[in-house]
Amino acid sequence: MSSIRLRLFVILALVSSVVWSVAAGWVYVRTQHEVERVLDARLIEASRMVSSLLSSGEVARIPSQGPLTSTTRRASYDRQLSCQIWSLDGALVGRSDGAPGRRLTTEASGFSETTIEGERWRVYAVENSEAGVRVLVGDNLGMRDHLVQSVITGLIAPAGLGLLAMAGLIWMSVGRGLAPIRSVTRVIAAREANDLSPVMTPEAATELKPFTDALNGLIGRLDAARQRESQFISAAAHELRTPLAGLRVQAQIAASATDKTLRDAALAQMTGSVDRTARLVSQLLEMSRSEGLTSTLEERRWISLDDIWPDLIKRAGAHSGIDIRGPGPVSLHAQSHPLSVILGNLLSNAAAYADGRVDVRLETGEPCVRLIVEDDGPGVAVDDLTRLGQRFFRAANARPGGHGLGLSIAEACARAQGWRMDYARSGLGGLRVNLSLPAADVRAEV
């Protein structure tokens, strides 16, 4: 059922029907009980009245007439009671119009039930010793049931109309209750694509506030992402413009130079600009790839750092004299390419600034293990530590040749693996990078 309105209507209609059914059952039981109580009281009153008249001598006998048919009795409530007067020695003294020919009950006094000619009777007996008779007043139970059913039948039609009216009211009420949702829907549908202002919650619908808050949170994240993309494009364009401008100048110098030495120097500068531009384009492509990276357990495998460490050191381009100490025999549960990108960028960055030493080690603990990469270089100012990892950010003492993308690429790959990176001052004097990962993703090798 895709419609909220229809779903709410069905739920409320079912609940109302159940409540009305229970109420109808209760009315039936209570009506039957009250009818029986009233009719029992009438039996007692009628029998005592006849007995009293006999005692006073005002009634000598009740004429005996033929019995009424069952149909006549069921159709006429004013002839529902039947009375018999029996002598104490067992002779029928008299009976009322419609009373059966057989004795209503053999009980001497009080209430009893009996079946005569297929019909059930409830009888009250009173013994009058003074008049020498026993008065039996009976009530046809079929007539009682018919009376209760008539009362319930009289309630069915109003109850049915009431249910139909309630169904209509429920449908309209649910529609009015959902009006704020339609209002918010119209507001969102009428928005322009570049309108990222918050959606306001209708005053009469506080229940919608969690929804609009979540929607506004998504809009805020989307706005922040658009701003980051705009800043990224601007920064990338600026970074590309610088080497391209230098390349153009050097090409003009090389074209107009008559001196071979000057021309060769211009060509060398051109080669350097092309290499720098190629590195920037490669990093931009790597950044784009890392931003959309996802990781699943099926894509991960256990990777021994000893197997990839030599290639990582070679890619770091560390000159002779830089001592890169590995973390020992350990395997990480990760995707191969992102892990190489993370460790490769961290090693390259550390080797570029180290004076002579880069340490990589593991600090075990629960629930996280930290892979630490630190160097003995000049380090980063405290104010710049919080900005490390931002795209195109370069610290104040950054060395020429970089573009400020290495750490941001490493962070993006780490997030895709469910890991986290943070930065601090190293005890060696330089920068310390902490890569925190779950203990389940680290396995020591024997």
N, C-alpha and C positions, 0 to 999 in steps of 0.2 A: 504494500500500500504506500504509494509514493507521496500522497497528499497529507500534509500535517493536519489540515482541517478535517479531512475525511477520517483520519486515524483518531483524532480527538473526539469527533462526533460518534464514531463506533464505540469507543471506550466508554464515553459518558452515557450513550444510549444503553449499552449492555449493563452498566452499573445501575442506571435508573430502572431498567427492566427487572433486574434481580431484586432491587429494593422494593419495587411495586409488587413483585411476586411474593416476597416474604410478607409484605403488609397484607396482601390478599389472603394468604394462608392464615395469618394471625387473625384477620377479621372473620374468616370462616370458622376457625376453631372457637373464637370468643363468641360469635353469634350462635353457634350450635350449643355452646355451654349455657349461654344466657337464656336461649329459647327453652332448653331442657329444664333449667331452673324455674323459669316462669311457668311453664306448663305443668311441672311437678307441683308447684304451689297451687295451680288451678285445680289439679286433681284432688289435692288434700282439701281445698276449700269446698269443691263440689260435693265430695263424699261426706264431709262433715255437715254440710248444709242439708243434704237429703236425710242424713241420720237424725239431725235435729228436728226436721219437719215430721219425721215418723214418730219421734218421741213425744212431740207436742200434740199428735193426733190430727194435725192439719192435713196430712196426706195418708190416706188409708192404703193405697197401692198405686203403683205406676202401671198403666196399661201396657200389656205386651203386644207388640206389633212385629211384623215381618222385618227381617234385616234388610238394610240398604245394600246396594251393590257397592263393590269396591270403587268403581268409577265415580259414583255419586259422592262417596265420602271423600275421595281425593280432590274433588272439585269444589267442595263446600266446607270452609273452615268453621262455619257456625254450627255444624253438626258433626264435629270431630269427636266429641266425647260420647262414650257409651256407658250406660248405667244399668246395673243388674242388682236386684234385691233378692237375697236368698234367705230362707228361714234357717234357723240354726240346725234343724234336722236335715237340711239338704234339699228342700223343695224350692223351686223358682217362684217367688212371690210376684215379681214384675220386672220389666225391663224397658229401657227407653227406646225411642224410635231409632233403628239402625244398629242396635246392640246385637251381637251374635247370639245364637241359640245355645251354644255351649257355655259352660261356666268360664268366666274370664280368668280366674285363678283359684287355686286350692289353698292358698295361704290364708290364715285366719285374719291377719292384719298387716298393715305396712305395705311397702312397695315390692313389686315383683314384676317379672317379664315372662310372657308366654307367647306361643305361636298357635293361632287358630286359623284353620283353613288356609295356611300358607302366609298369613299376615301376622306380623309381630305386634304385640300390644304391651303397653306399660300400664300396670294396674295398681291402684291404691285401694286397700280393703280396710273398712271400719266395722267393728263388731258392736252392735247395739243390743246389749243384754236386756234392757228395759223393754224394747219393742220386740225382742226375740228374733232379730234379723241380722244379716250381715250385708252391708252395702259395698258393692264393687263398682268403682268408676275407672274405666279404661280409656287410654289414649292410643290411637293408631300411630305406631312409630313411622310408618310410611308417610303419613301426613306430616309428621314432624320434619322428616328429611326433606319433604317437598317444600315445606315452609322455609327451611334454611336455604335450600337451593334457590327458591324464589328471591330471597334477600340478596344472595350472592349474584344471581342473574341481574338483579336490579342495579348492582354496583358495576357489572362488567362494562356496560355501555358507557357510563361516565368515565370509568377507568381507561377504556380504550381511547375515548376522545381526549382524555387528559394526557395519555401517552403520546398521541399524535401531536397535540399542542406543545408538549414538552420537547418532542423531537424537533419541531420547528424552532422553538425558542433556543434549544441547544445549538442548532445549526447557525442561527443568527448570532448567538452570543459568541460562539467560537470564531465566526467570521470577524466580529468586532474586536475580539481579543487579539486576533492575528493582524489587525490593521497596522500596528506599529512596524511589524516585519515588512509588510508591503510598502510602507512609507520609506523605510531604510533602503529597501530594494530599489525603489524608484530613484532615490537620491544617488545611489551608487551607479545605477544604469545611466543616469543623465550626466555623469562626470566625464570630463575630457581625460584623455590618456595621460596628460602631463599634470593633472590636478592630484597632488599627493597630500592634500590637507586632511586632517583627522575627520572621521565620520562622527557626527554628534548623535548621542543616544536620546531618543524621545523621552520627554519628562515622564510620561505615563507608562513607560515600559522599562523599569529598572532591571527586569530579568534579561533584557537584551544587552545590558552593560558588559558582561563578560565577553559576549560575542563581538561587540564593537571595540572593546579594548584589545582583543586578540587581532581583529582586523586592522586597527590603528597601529598595533605593534608590527604587523606584517608590512603595512604601508610605510612605517618609519624605516624598517630594514631595507625595503625596496628603494626608498629615497636615499638612504645612506649608500646603498650599493651603486645607485646611479651617480651619486657624487664621487664615489671612489673611482668608478669607471671614467668619469669625466676628468678627474685629476690624473688618472693613469694615462689617458690618451694625451693630455697636455704635457705631462712629464716625458712620455715616450717621444712625442714630437720634438720636444726641446732637446732630449738626448740625441736624437737622430740628426737634428739640424746642425748641431755643433760639428761632428765629424764630416758631414756632407759639405758644410761650408768650407772647412779646412781642405777637404778633398778638391773642391772647386778651385780654391786659391792655388793649391799646389799644382793642379793641372794647368792653370794659366801660367804659372811660373815655368813649369817644365816646357810648355809649348813655346814660350817666348825666349827661353834661355839659350844663349849661344855657347856658354861655357859648359863643358861636359860635367865638371864637378858640381856645378849648381843644379844642372838638370838631374844628375843622379841623386843628389840630396832631395830634390823635389819629388822624384819618383819614390824614394824611400819613405818620405812623409806620406805620400799617397798610399803606399802599401800599408803603413801603420794605421792610417785612417780607415782603410777598407777592413783591416783585421778588427779594429775596434768596433766598427759598425756591424761586422759579422757576429762578433761576440754579443753585442747588444741585441741583435735580432734573434740570436739563438736563446738568449736569456728571456726575451719577451715571449718566444714560443714556449719555452719551458714554464714560464709563469702562467701562460694561458692553459697549458696542459695540467699544471698542478692545481689551479683553481677549480677545475671541474673533475678532479680526481676523487674516486670513491674506492672503498676497500671492503671486501667481503672475506669471510673465513675461507671460502673455496679458492680465492685468489692468493692467499698467503701460504708461505712455506717457511721451514726453518732454514735460515741462512747463516752459515758460519762466517764470522768476521775475518778469521784467518784466511778464508778463501778469497775475499774481496779486498783485504787490506793492502796488499802490494799495489794493486791497480789504483786504489784510492790515493795512496801516497804519491804515485806517479802523476796522477791527474792534478794533485794539489800543487805540483810544480815547485816543491820545496828545494831550495838550493842547498848545496853541500854545507854542512855545519848545522842544519836544523835537525834536531833530534825529535822524531815523532814516535812516541811510546804508545803502543796499543793497549787495549784493555785486557789482554789475555785471551785464552780459549773460551769463547762464548758464542752462542747462536741466538739470533733474534727472529721472532715470528713476524714476518712482514712480507710485503710485496718487494720484489727484487729491484725494480727501477726506482720507486720512491726512496727506498733505503739507501741506494747508491747516491741519489740526488742529495739527500739530507746529509749523510756523512761526507760526501765529496765537497759540498759547499762549506760545511763547518771546518773541514781540514784546510781547504783552500783559503778561507778567510783567516784562520789562525796562522797558517804558514806565511801569509802575506805580511802579517804584522809582528810575527815573533822575531826576537833577537837571536834566539838559538835553541829554543825548546818549545815543544807542543806536547802536552800530556792528554791522553784519552784514558779514562778509567770509569769503572762502575762502582756505584754506591748502592748496595742492596738494602732493602727495607720493605715494609708492608704499609700500604698495598702497592706502592710504586717503587720502581728501580730507576735510578738516575744515571744516564750516560753523560759524563762530563767531559767537555773539550775546553782546554784553557791554554793560554800562551803566556810568554814572559815579555810581551811587547809593551808599548806605551799605554795600552788600555784605552778606555772610553770615559769621557767625563760623566759624572753622576747624572747630570741633567739630560744627557743624551741616551742613557741606558733605557729609559722608558720608551724612546722612539725607535730603538733598534727593531728591525723586522718590518718597518713601514716601507712600502715600495718607493724606491728612488731616494730614500733618506741616506745621507752620508754624514758621518760624525765630523766634528770640527777638525780633527787631526787625521781624517781619512787620506790615504795615499792616492795619487792620481792613477787613472786607468780603470777604475771600477765605475759601476753605475748604480750601486745601492739596491741591487735586486737579489743578491745571493742569499741573505738571511731570510728575506720574505718568501723566496721560493722554498727554502728549507722548512719554514713554518707552515706553509700551505701543505706540503707533503706530509709533515708530522701530524697536522690536524686530520688529514685523510686517513691516517693509520690509527687515530684515536690517541695520539701522543700530544705532549705539550712542551713548549720551549720557553725559557726565561733566561735573563741575563744578569750578571753580577760582576763585581771586580774580583779578579783572581788573586790568590795568594802568591802567585808567581810575578804579579805586577801588571799583567795584561787583562784581557777579557776572559770571562768564564761563561760558557754556554751550558745550561742544564737542560738535557732532553729527558723528560719524565715519561716513563712508559709503564704499563701494568706489569707486575711481577710474572704474570702468566706468559708474557711475551718474551721472557728472557730464560735461557737455559744454559747452564754451565756445562762445558764439555770436559770429558775425562781425558 
